[in-house]
Amino acid sequence: MGGLGSGNHNRLRGDTLEEHRRIDVCRFKREGMLTPGWIGAWEWKSASGNSNLINVYGGTDQIELSYRYKRGEEEWQSVRQVIRLLRVDRHLGGQQVYFECPACARRVRFLYGAGKEFRCQTCHDLIHASSREGVFDRQCRKIRKLRKKLHADTMMEAPMPRPKGMHQKTYARLFDEIIARETAALDEIEHRVPGFRRSITSLRKSGGFWS
Ligand SMILES: [Zn+2]
């Protein structure tokens, strides 16, 4: 993979005023950004008039974002974030591609610059509705880790069949712990972000980009 000056450097502009950085997997796909070797920059102006720029390294299974982030009076810091891509078969053929939220592993179309890193709307709302980012993130990380032990999809609420060769007792213990933690995590989101499920649904229904 070449550097940013390697010839196939693209510069694309998001066409909206948006206070938060938001990326759309459908738009990225249309622009050919989910292709190995794609390198370019995604650039837009926020409502406050500031320019935002993210360098994107394309790929089939994951993309990498690279940008600078500054909080208040702190120094600028360089951030690199890998975003996994998930593909799901459509009923009528073909595949739908999603981002995997780096925090809670949900399949989503949009990711938002929530503080230093990109996350889904649920995590984003949670962070803004509370200052308990650390607690929630730790819970989500723990859930993903437990789910991996079961070789299950890391997305919350995805099925968790018993892996071949795993003792029933071990399986039951892991299963119960995951369910308990996911229930707590989802309860916390609902408690702190009233109506968050509704907003997620309407987001999914709206076909528009940068709506
Ligand atoms: Zn999330």
Boltz pocket constraint, residues with backbone or C-beta under 6 A from the ligand:
constraints:
  - pocket:
      binder: B
      contacts: [[A, 101], [A, 102], [A, 103], [A, 104], [A, 105], [A, 106], [A, 119], [A, 120], [A, 121], [A, 122], [A, 123], [A, 124]]
      max_distance: 6.0
